[in-house]
Amino acid sequence: MPVTIERITEALHSITPDIISKTPHRVYVTIPRAELTKTISILASELGVQHLSAITALDTGSVFEVMYHFLIDGIEVTIRTTTPREDPTVDSIITIFPGAVLYEREIHDILGIVPTGHPDLRRLVLPEDWVGGYPLRKDWKPAEGEE
């Protein structure tokens, strides 16, 4: 049975997400941070999702927003959650989608969001000896003399 926005909504009913559909082929699902692993597990087990397209994140100024992007039967699905600046953590999803390993390292490296349970948070983008903070945070300033 093909996946539809209605089927996605039905599968996620126990989480009571905020689902916003922009078009018949695009859906945004906003969930509480505590429901992330459960939500991603439902996508994999009940909807048969096998591929994570990307994980992106941004600093809104007040919180960090983390977005997990999937393509399910021609529908672009983005699972969104937020994490507070004073506790920038989300659960790692690499046990469900091993391909998340590099995306999680990237959001840790450039925004300082810690994917709890990730086994290898070595730097991915920035040099190993980087001490200048997290360059994609709104409050980041380059060191004096740098551009």
C-alpha positions in Angstrom: 0.0 0.0 0.0 1.5 3.4 -1.0 2.3 5.9 1.7 0.1 8.9 1.8 -0.1 12.0 4.1 -3.1 10.4 5.7 -1.2 7.2 6.3 1.7 9.1 7.8 -0.7 11.0 10.1 -2.4 7.7 11.2 1.0 6.0 11.9 2.1 8.9 14.1 -1.3 9.3 15.9 0.2 8.1 19.3 2.7 11.0 19.3 0.0 13.7 18.6 2.4 15.6 16.3 1.7 18.9 14.7 1.4 18.0 11.0 1.5 20.7 8.4 1.1 19.7 4.7 2.2 22.4 2.2 1.4 20.4 -0.9 0.2 16.8 -1.6 3.9 15.9 -1.8 5.4 17.8 1.1 4.7 17.3 4.8 6.3 18.8 7.9 5.8 17.0 11.2 6.7 18.8 14.4 7.3 16.7 17.5 8.5 17.1 21.0 12.2 16.2 21.5 11.3 13.4 23.8 9.4 11.7 21.0 12.2 11.7 18.4 13.3 8.1 18.6 9.8 6.8 18.8 8.8 8.9 15.7 11.8 7.8 13.7 11.2 4.1 14.7 7.5 4.4 13.5 8.7 5.7 10.1 11.0 2.7 9.8 8.8 -0.1 11.2 5.3 0.9 10.2 5.9 2.9 7.0 8.9 0.9 5.8 11.2 3.9 5.4 14.7 2.6 4.7 16.6 5.8 3.8 17.3 9.1 5.6 17.9 11.9 3.0 19.6 14.4 5.4 19.6 15.9 8.9 19.8 19.7 9.0 19.7 22.1 11.9 19.6 25.8 12.6 19.8 28.3 15.4 16.6 30.3 15.6 18.1 32.5 18.3 16.0 31.1 21.1 16.2 27.3 20.3 17.9 25.0 18.0 15.7 23.3 15.4 16.7 19.9 14.1 15.1 18.5 10.9 15.2 14.9 9.7 14.4 14.6 6.0 12.9 11.5 4.3 11.4 10.7 0.9 8.6 8.3 1.3 6.8 7.1 -1.8 7.2 10.5 -3.5 6.3 12.5 -0.4 9.0 14.7 1.2 8.6 14.3 4.9 10.5 16.5 7.4 10.4 15.6 11.1 11.2 18.7 13.1 12.0 19.0 16.8 13.6 21.7 18.9 16.2 21.6 21.7 16.9 24.5 24.1 20.1 26.4 23.9 20.9 25.5 27.5 20.6 21.8 26.8 21.4 21.3 23.1 20.8 17.5 22.9 18.7 15.1 20.8 18.7 11.4 20.8 20.9 9.8 18.2 19.0 7.8 15.5 22.0 5.8 14.2 20.6 2.6 15.6 17.6 3.0 13.4 19.3 4.7 10.4 23.0 4.1 10.4 23.4 6.6 7.6 22.7 9.4 10.2 26.2 9.0 11.6 27.8 11.8 9.5 24.9 14.1 9.7 24.9 13.9 13.5 28.6 14.5 13.6 28.1 17.6 11.4 25.4 19.2 13.6 27.5 18.5 16.6 30.6 20.0 15.0 29.1 23.3 13.6 26.2 23.9 16.0 27.2 22.1 19.2 24.0 19.9 19.2 24.9 16.7 21.0 23.2 13.5 19.6 23.0 11.5 22.8 24.2 7.9 22.3 26.3 8.7 19.2 29.5 6.6 19.5 31.9 8.9 17.6 31.6 12.6 17.8 35.0 13.4 16.2 35.1 16.6 14.2 33.8 16.3 10.7 33.8 19.8 9.1 36.1 21.9 11.3 39.8 21.2 11.9 40.6 18.8 14.8 42.3 21.7 16.7 39.4 24.1 16.3 38.7 26.1 19.5 36.6 28.9 18.1 33.1 27.8 19.2 30.3 26.8 16.9 30.3 28.9 13.7 26.6 28.4 12.7 25.3 29.7 16.0 23.8 33.1 15.8 25.9 34.4 18.7 29.2 33.1 17.2 31.8 35.7 16.4 35.1 35.0 14.6 38.2 35.5 16.6 39.8 38.9 16.2 41.8 39.1 13.0 39.7 36.3 11.3 37.1 36.8 8.6 
